[in-house]
Amino acid sequence: MHHVAPIVPSPSPHRPDVARAYAAVAHLDGFYPGFEEWFWCKVVPGLGGGTRWLRVVERAGEVVGVAVAKAEGDELKLCMAWVHPRLEGSGLGVRLIREGCAWLGTDRPLATVPEELMPRFAPVLDRLGFTVGQVLDGHYRPGKREFVYNGVLLHAN
């Protein structure tokens, strides 16, 4: 498959962490085809427009955590929470989720988790009071299920 890179806007000079955040989470394209385009064409412009929130956690100059949330129309969604594998279980993921919830102004934002990551995410989300409201077959990838928490997914992104 031939990959055509989207037109990538320059990160804001006030947010030099944007490019570093993307580099740390680019591998998520394996779970969400079109991830790169979504990040640069939806998340980054939304930061300037106030509809997206990005939290980047660095330790010793390395990105170890990234979270993205979206408040657009009636949709309040925790789009992503990633923690470096060596810090899983450290509480950083819970902290990122709680910060995203605080920005969104709700304890129960919409969130989705691919079936392969359910063993890692389900216990944390259950502990935070999130509940599965929908299971989608093939929504993002053929033959793969996506678990939707705290509501139903009406559209992608």
Biotite code that builds the C-alpha atoms (Angstrom):
import biotite.structure as struc

atoms = struc.array([
    struc.Atom([0.000, 0.000, 0.000], chain_id="A", res_id=1, res_name="MET", atom_name="CA", element="C"),
    struc.Atom([1.409, 3.368, -1.006], chain_id="A", res_id=2, res_name="HIS", atom_name="CA", element="C"),
    struc.Atom([1.403, 5.912, 1.804], chain_id="A", res_id=3, res_name="HIS", atom_name="CA", element="C"),
    struc.Atom([0.867, 9.545, 0.914], chain_id="A", res_id=4, res_name="VAL", atom_name="CA", element="C"),
    struc.Atom([1.720, 11.869, 3.753], chain_id="A", res_id=5, res_name="ALA", atom_name="CA", element="C"),
    struc.Atom([-0.893, 14.519, 4.479], chain_id="A", res_id=6, res_name="PRO", atom_name="CA", element="C"),
    struc.Atom([-0.041, 18.182, 4.296], chain_id="A", res_id=7, res_name="ILE", atom_name="CA", element="C"),
    struc.Atom([1.291, 18.735, 7.771], chain_id="A", res_id=8, res_name="VAL", atom_name="CA", element="C"),
    struc.Atom([0.861, 22.135, 9.371], chain_id="A", res_id=9, res_name="PRO", atom_name="CA", element="C"),
    struc.Atom([3.816, 23.319, 11.382], chain_id="A", res_id=10, res_name="SER", atom_name="CA", element="C"),
    struc.Atom([3.472, 22.853, 15.127], chain_id="A", res_id=11, res_name="PRO", atom_name="CA", element="C"),
    struc.Atom([2.776, 26.072, 16.958], chain_id="A", res_id=12, res_name="SER", atom_name="CA", element="C"),
    struc.Atom([5.920, 27.815, 18.178], chain_id="A", res_id=13, res_name="PRO", atom_name="CA", element="C"),
    struc.Atom([4.143, 27.838, 21.550], chain_id="A", res_id=14, res_name="HIS", atom_name="CA", element="C"),
    struc.Atom([3.754, 24.031, 21.433], chain_id="A", res_id=15, res_name="ARG", atom_name="CA", element="C"),
    struc.Atom([7.124, 22.562, 20.419], chain_id="A", res_id=16, res_name="PRO", atom_name="CA", element="C"),
    struc.Atom([6.005, 19.321, 22.102], chain_id="A", res_id=17, res_name="ASP", atom_name="CA", element="C"),
    struc.Atom([3.465, 18.574, 19.346], chain_id="A", res_id=18, res_name="VAL", atom_name="CA", element="C"),
    struc.Atom([5.953, 17.005, 16.924], chain_id="A", res_id=19, res_name="ALA", atom_name="CA", element="C"),
    struc.Atom([7.611, 15.082, 19.760], chain_id="A", res_id=20, res_name="ARG", atom_name="CA", element="C"),
    struc.Atom([4.215, 13.837, 20.925], chain_id="A", res_id=21, res_name="ALA", atom_name="CA", element="C"),
    struc.Atom([3.360, 12.594, 17.447], chain_id="A", res_id=22, res_name="TYR", atom_name="CA", element="C"),
    struc.Atom([6.706, 10.798, 17.128], chain_id="A", res_id=23, res_name="ALA", atom_name="CA", element="C"),
    struc.Atom([5.997, 8.944, 20.380], chain_id="A", res_id=24, res_name="ALA", atom_name="CA", element="C"),
    struc.Atom([2.530, 7.772, 19.335], chain_id="A", res_id=25, res_name="VAL", atom_name="CA", element="C"),
    struc.Atom([2.911, 7.325, 15.562], chain_id="A", res_id=26, res_name="ALA", atom_name="CA", element="C"),
    struc.Atom([2.845, 3.545, 16.045], chain_id="A", res_id=27, res_name="HIS", atom_name="CA", element="C"),
    struc.Atom([-0.872, 3.813, 16.922], chain_id="A", res_id=28, res_name="LEU", atom_name="CA", element="C"),
    struc.Atom([-1.536, 3.941, 13.180], chain_id="A", res_id=29, res_name="ASP", atom_name="CA", element="C"),
    struc.Atom([-1.521, 0.139, 13.471], chain_id="A", res_id=30, res_name="GLY", atom_name="CA", element="C"),
    struc.Atom([-4.718, 0.340, 15.526], chain_id="A", res_id=31, res_name="PHE", atom_name="CA", element="C"),
    struc.Atom([-6.223, 3.364, 13.800], chain_id="A", res_id=32, res_name="TYR", atom_name="CA", element="C"),
    struc.Atom([-5.544, 3.636, 10.055], chain_id="A", res_id=33, res_name="PRO", atom_name="CA", element="C"),
    struc.Atom([-5.305, 7.296, 9.140], chain_id="A", res_id=34, res_name="GLY", atom_name="CA", element="C"),
    struc.Atom([-3.904, 8.169, 12.572], chain_id="A", res_id=35, res_name="PHE", atom_name="CA", element="C"),
    struc.Atom([-1.236, 10.457, 11.120], chain_id="A", res_id=36, res_name="GLU", atom_name="CA", element="C"),
    struc.Atom([-3.740, 12.469, 9.110], chain_id="A", res_id=37, res_name="GLU", atom_name="CA", element="C"),
    struc.Atom([-6.102, 12.650, 12.114], chain_id="A", res_id=38, res_name="TRP", atom_name="CA", element="C"),
    struc.Atom([-3.330, 13.944, 14.366], chain_id="A", res_id=39, res_name="PHE", atom_name="CA", element="C"),
    struc.Atom([-2.044, 16.642, 12.010], chain_id="A", res_id=40, res_name="TRP", atom_name="CA", element="C"),
    struc.Atom([-5.320, 17.651, 10.342], chain_id="A", res_id=41, res_name="CYS", atom_name="CA", element="C"),
    struc.Atom([-7.740, 17.370, 13.272], chain_id="A", res_id=42, res_name="LYS", atom_name="CA", element="C"),
    struc.Atom([-5.853, 17.458, 16.569], chain_id="A", res_id=43, res_name="VAL", atom_name="CA", element="C"),
    struc.Atom([-3.271, 20.157, 15.806], chain_id="A", res_id=44, res_name="VAL", atom_name="CA", element="C"),
    struc.Atom([-5.740, 22.642, 14.254], chain_id="A", res_id=45, res_name="PRO", atom_name="CA", element="C"),
    struc.Atom([-8.165, 21.882, 17.101], chain_id="A", res_id=46, res_name="GLY", atom_name="CA", element="C"),
    struc.Atom([-5.536, 22.929, 19.637], chain_id="A", res_id=47, res_name="LEU", atom_name="CA", element="C"),
    struc.Atom([-5.581, 26.426, 18.192], chain_id="A", res_id=48, res_name="GLY", atom_name="CA", element="C"),
    struc.Atom([-9.360, 26.426, 17.907], chain_id="A", res_id=49, res_name="GLY", atom_name="CA", element="C"),
    struc.Atom([-9.905, 25.250, 21.464], chain_id="A", res_id=50, res_name="GLY", atom_name="CA", element="C"),
    struc.Atom([-11.738, 22.037, 20.510], chain_id="A", res_id=51, res_name="THR", atom_name="CA", element="C"),
    struc.Atom([-8.792, 19.735, 21.268], chain_id="A", res_id=52, res_name="ARG", atom_name="CA", element="C"),
    struc.Atom([-6.586, 19.270, 24.300], chain_id="A", res_id=53, res_name="TRP", atom_name="CA", element="C"),
    struc.Atom([-3.122, 17.740, 24.208], chain_id="A", res_id=54, res_name="LEU", atom_name="CA", element="C"),
    struc.Atom([-1.094, 16.737, 27.238], chain_id="A", res_id=55, res_name="ARG", atom_name="CA", element="C"),
    struc.Atom([2.496, 15.624, 26.767], chain_id="A", res_id=56, res_name="VAL", atom_name="CA", element="C"),
    struc.Atom([4.493, 14.246, 29.673], chain_id="A", res_id=57, res_name="VAL", atom_name="CA", element="C"),
    struc.Atom([8.274, 14.212, 29.366], chain_id="A", res_id=58, res_name="GLU", atom_name="CA", element="C"),
    struc.Atom([10.858, 12.763, 31.707], chain_id="A", res_id=59, res_name="ARG", atom_name="CA", element="C"),
    struc.Atom([14.572, 13.287, 31.154], chain_id="A", res_id=60, res_name="ALA", atom_name="CA", element="C"),
    struc.Atom([13.829, 14.742, 27.708], chain_id="A", res_id=61, res_name="GLY", atom_name="CA", element="C"),
    struc.Atom([11.803, 11.715, 26.555], chain_id="A", res_id=62, res_name="GLU", atom_name="CA", element="C"),
    struc.Atom([8.059, 11.695, 25.849], chain_id="A", res_id=63, res_name="VAL", atom_name="CA", element="C"),
    struc.Atom([6.565, 9.090, 28.193], chain_id="A", res_id=64, res_name="VAL", atom_name="CA", element="C"),
    struc.Atom([2.878, 10.001, 28.062], chain_id="A", res_id=65, res_name="GLY", atom_name="CA", element="C"),
    struc.Atom([0.456, 11.590, 25.626], chain_id="A", res_id=66, res_name="VAL", atom_name="CA", element="C"),
    struc.Atom([-3.269, 12.252, 25.903], chain_id="A", res_id=67, res_name="ALA", atom_name="CA", element="C"),
    struc.Atom([-5.728, 13.917, 23.531], chain_id="A", res_id=68, res_name="VAL", atom_name="CA", element="C"),
    struc.Atom([-9.303, 14.984, 24.237], chain_id="A", res_id=69, res_name="ALA", atom_name="CA", element="C"),
    struc.Atom([-11.992, 16.540, 22.041], chain_id="A", res_id=70, res_name="LYS", atom_name="CA", element="C"),
    struc.Atom([-14.862, 18.852, 22.962], chain_id="A", res_id=71, res_name="ALA", atom_name="CA", element="C"),
    struc.Atom([-16.738, 19.444, 19.737], chain_id="A", res_id=72, res_name="GLU", atom_name="CA", element="C"),
    struc.Atom([-20.451, 20.119, 19.632], chain_id="A", res_id=73, res_name="GLY", atom_name="CA", element="C"),
    struc.Atom([-22.105, 17.689, 22.033], chain_id="A", res_id=74, res_name="ASP", atom_name="CA", element="C"),
    struc.Atom([-19.221, 15.234, 21.845], chain_id="A", res_id=75, res_name="GLU", atom_name="CA", element="C"),
    struc.Atom([-16.851, 15.038, 24.794], chain_id="A", res_id=76, res_name="LEU", atom_name="CA", element="C"),
    struc.Atom([-14.294, 12.380, 23.975], chain_id="A", res_id=77, res_name="LYS", atom_name="CA", element="C"),
    struc.Atom([-11.045, 11.141, 25.416], chain_id="A", res_id=78, res_name="LEU", atom_name="CA", element="C"),
    struc.Atom([-9.416, 10.354, 22.074], chain_id="A", res_id=79, res_name="CYS", atom_name="CA", element="C"),
    struc.Atom([-6.164, 8.875, 23.255], chain_id="A", res_id=80, res_name="MET", atom_name="CA", element="C"),
    struc.Atom([-4.145, 8.092, 26.354], chain_id="A", res_id=81, res_name="ALA", atom_name="CA", element="C"),
    struc.Atom([-0.732, 6.536, 25.780], chain_id="A", res_id=82, res_name="TRP", atom_name="CA", element="C"),
    struc.Atom([1.982, 5.718, 28.302], chain_id="A", res_id=83, res_name="VAL", atom_name="CA", element="C"),
    struc.Atom([5.451, 4.422, 27.506], chain_id="A", res_id=84, res_name="HIS", atom_name="CA", element="C"),
    struc.Atom([5.440, 0.641, 28.134], chain_id="A", res_id=85, res_name="PRO", atom_name="CA", element="C"),
    struc.Atom([8.069, 0.838, 30.861], chain_id="A", res_id=86, res_name="ARG", atom_name="CA", element="C"),
    struc.Atom([5.776, 3.170, 32.858], chain_id="A", res_id=87, res_name="LEU", atom_name="CA", element="C"),
    struc.Atom([2.614, 1.069, 32.569], chain_id="A", res_id=88, res_name="GLU", atom_name="CA", element="C"),
    struc.Atom([1.236, 0.485, 36.039], chain_id="A", res_id=89, res_name="GLY", atom_name="CA", element="C"),
    struc.Atom([2.872, 3.654, 37.386], chain_id="A", res_id=90, res_name="SER", atom_name="CA", element="C"),
    struc.Atom([-0.370, 5.641, 37.596], chain_id="A", res_id=91, res_name="GLY", atom_name="CA", element="C"),
    struc.Atom([0.602, 7.963, 34.750], chain_id="A", res_id=92, res_name="LEU", atom_name="CA", element="C"),
    struc.Atom([-2.194, 6.670, 32.516], chain_id="A", res_id=93, res_name="GLY", atom_name="CA", element="C"),
    struc.Atom([-4.798, 7.239, 35.224], chain_id="A", res_id=94, res_name="VAL", atom_name="CA", element="C"),
    struc.Atom([-3.430, 10.749, 35.740], chain_id="A", res_id=95, res_name="ARG", atom_name="CA", element="C"),
    struc.Atom([-3.654, 11.494, 31.998], chain_id="A", res_id=96, res_name="LEU", atom_name="CA", element="C"),
    struc.Atom([-7.226, 10.185, 31.843], chain_id="A", res_id=97, res_name="ILE", atom_name="CA", element="C"),
    struc.Atom([-8.229, 12.267, 34.866], chain_id="A", res_id=98, res_name="ARG", atom_name="CA", element="C"),
    struc.Atom([-6.606, 15.406, 33.389], chain_id="A", res_id=99, res_name="GLU", atom_name="CA", element="C"),
    struc.Atom([-8.462, 14.831, 30.118], chain_id="A", res_id=100, res_name="GLY", atom_name="CA", element="C"),
    struc.Atom([-11.722, 14.380, 32.022], chain_id="A", res_id=101, res_name="CYS", atom_name="CA", element="C"),
    struc.Atom([-11.069, 17.598, 33.931], chain_id="A", res_id=102, res_name="ALA", atom_name="CA", element="C"),
    struc.Atom([-10.485, 19.510, 30.686], chain_id="A", res_id=103, res_name="TRP", atom_name="CA", element="C"),
    struc.Atom([-13.677, 18.023, 29.242], chain_id="A", res_id=104, res_name="LEU", atom_name="CA", element="C"),
    struc.Atom([-15.629, 18.797, 32.416], chain_id="A", res_id=105, res_name="GLY", atom_name="CA", element="C"),
    struc.Atom([-16.949, 15.239, 32.801], chain_id="A", res_id=106, res_name="THR", atom_name="CA", element="C"),
    struc.Atom([-15.975, 12.063, 34.621], chain_id="A", res_id=107, res_name="ASP", atom_name="CA", element="C"),
    struc.Atom([-17.499, 9.922, 31.869], chain_id="A", res_id=108, res_name="ARG", atom_name="CA", element="C"),
    struc.Atom([-16.274, 11.043, 28.447], chain_id="A", res_id=109, res_name="PRO", atom_name="CA", element="C"),
    struc.Atom([-16.728, 8.939, 25.375], chain_id="A", res_id=110, res_name="LEU", atom_name="CA", element="C"),
    struc.Atom([-13.678, 6.725, 24.785], chain_id="A", res_id=111, res_name="ALA", atom_name="CA", element="C"),
    struc.Atom([-12.844, 3.791, 22.528], chain_id="A", res_id=112, res_name="THR", atom_name="CA", element="C"),
    struc.Atom([-10.404, 0.915, 22.977], chain_id="A", res_id=113, res_name="VAL", atom_name="CA", element="C"),
    struc.Atom([-9.339, -1.631, 20.333], chain_id="A", res_id=114, res_name="PRO", atom_name="CA", element="C"),
    struc.Atom([-9.878, -5.260, 21.317], chain_id="A", res_id=115, res_name="GLU", atom_name="CA", element="C"),
    struc.Atom([-6.136, -5.967, 21.526], chain_id="A", res_id=116, res_name="GLU", atom_name="CA", element="C"),
    struc.Atom([-5.683, -3.300, 24.211], chain_id="A", res_id=117, res_name="LEU", atom_name="CA", element="C"),
    struc.Atom([-8.685, -4.265, 26.340], chain_id="A", res_id=118, res_name="MET", atom_name="CA", element="C"),
    struc.Atom([-6.608, -6.408, 28.757], chain_id="A", res_id=119, res_name="PRO", atom_name="CA", element="C"),
    struc.Atom([-4.551, -3.293, 29.631], chain_id="A", res_id=120, res_name="ARG", atom_name="CA", element="C"),
    struc.Atom([-7.277, -0.638, 29.543], chain_id="A", res_id=121, res_name="PHE", atom_name="CA", element="C"),
    struc.Atom([-10.417, -2.373, 30.828], chain_id="A", res_id=122, res_name="ALA", atom_name="CA", element="C"),
    struc.Atom([-9.268, -2.701, 34.478], chain_id="A", res_id=123, res_name="PRO", atom_name="CA", element="C"),
    struc.Atom([-8.218, 0.963, 34.605], chain_id="A", res_id=124, res_name="VAL", atom_name="CA", element="C"),
    struc.Atom([-11.366, 2.256, 32.923], chain_id="A", res_id=125, res_name="LEU", atom_name="CA", element="C"),
    struc.Atom([-13.579, 0.017, 35.061], chain_id="A", res_id=126, res_name="ASP", atom_name="CA", element="C"),
    struc.Atom([-11.878, 1.369, 38.183], chain_id="A", res_id=127, res_name="ARG", atom_name="CA", element="C"),
    struc.Atom([-12.565, 4.929, 36.978], chain_id="A", res_id=128, res_name="LEU", atom_name="CA", element="C"),
    struc.Atom([-16.258, 4.110, 36.537], chain_id="A", res_id=129, res_name="GLY", atom_name="CA", element="C"),
    struc.Atom([-16.272, 3.940, 32.737], chain_id="A", res_id=130, res_name="PHE", atom_name="CA", element="C"),
    struc.Atom([-18.772, 1.465, 31.260], chain_id="A", res_id=131, res_name="THR", atom_name="CA", element="C"),
    struc.Atom([-18.940, -0.211, 27.847], chain_id="A", res_id=132, res_name="VAL", atom_name="CA", element="C"),
    struc.Atom([-21.913, 1.153, 25.928], chain_id="A", res_id=133, res_name="GLY", atom_name="CA", element="C"),
    struc.Atom([-21.214, -0.317, 22.500], chain_id="A", res_id=134, res_name="GLN", atom_name="CA", element="C"),
    struc.Atom([-19.014, -2.840, 20.729], chain_id="A", res_id=135, res_name="VAL", atom_name="CA", element="C"),
    struc.Atom([-18.368, -2.131, 17.062], chain_id="A", res_id=136, res_name="LEU", atom_name="CA", element="C"),
    struc.Atom([-17.196, -4.772, 14.606], chain_id="A", res_id=137, res_name="ASP", atom_name="CA", element="C"),
    struc.Atom([-14.838, -3.529, 11.901], chain_id="A", res_id=138, res_name="GLY", atom_name="CA", element="C"),
    struc.Atom([-15.334, 0.169, 12.651], chain_id="A", res_id=139, res_name="HIS", atom_name="CA", element="C"),
    struc.Atom([-11.681, 1.142, 12.341], chain_id="A", res_id=140, res_name="TYR", atom_name="CA", element="C"),
    struc.Atom([-10.193, -2.117, 11.008], chain_id="A", res_id=141, res_name="ARG", atom_name="CA", element="C"),
    struc.Atom([-11.790, -5.075, 9.252], chain_id="A", res_id=142, res_name="PRO", atom_name="CA", element="C"),
    struc.Atom([-12.298, -8.041, 11.549], chain_id="A", res_id=143, res_name="GLY", atom_name="CA", element="C"),
    struc.Atom([-11.424, -6.113, 14.720], chain_id="A", res_id=144, res_name="LYS", atom_name="CA", element="C"),
    struc.Atom([-13.734, -4.968, 17.499], chain_id="A", res_id=145, res_name="ARG", atom_name="CA", element="C"),
    struc.Atom([-13.681, -1.521, 19.072], chain_id="A", res_id=146, res_name="GLU", atom_name="CA", element="C"),
    struc.Atom([-15.115, -1.109, 22.572], chain_id="A", res_id=147, res_name="PHE", atom_name="CA", element="C"),
    struc.Atom([-16.917, 2.188, 23.116], chain_id="A", res_id=148, res_name="VAL", atom_name="CA", element="C"),
    struc.Atom([-17.093, 3.463, 26.687], chain_id="A", res_id=149, res_name="TYR", atom_name="CA", element="C"),
    struc.Atom([-19.646, 5.830, 28.203], chain_id="A", res_id=150, res_name="ASN", atom_name="CA", element="C"),
    struc.Atom([-21.982, 6.036, 25.233], chain_id="A", res_id=151, res_name="GLY", atom_name="CA", element="C"),
    struc.Atom([-22.164, 5.203, 21.567], chain_id="A", res_id=152, res_name="VAL", atom_name="CA", element="C"),
    struc.Atom([-19.962, 6.336, 18.723], chain_id="A", res_id=153, res_name="LEU", atom_name="CA", element="C"),
    struc.Atom([-21.943, 8.198, 16.097], chain_id="A", res_id=154, res_name="LEU", atom_name="CA", element="C"),
    struc.Atom([-19.008, 8.995, 13.829], chain_id="A", res_id=155, res_name="HIS", atom_name="CA", element="C"),
    struc.Atom([-15.245, 8.495, 13.612], chain_id="A", res_id=156, res_name="ALA", atom_name="CA", element="C"),
    struc.Atom([-12.499, 10.940, 14.730], chain_id="A", res_id=157, res_name="ASN", atom_name="CA", element="C"),
])
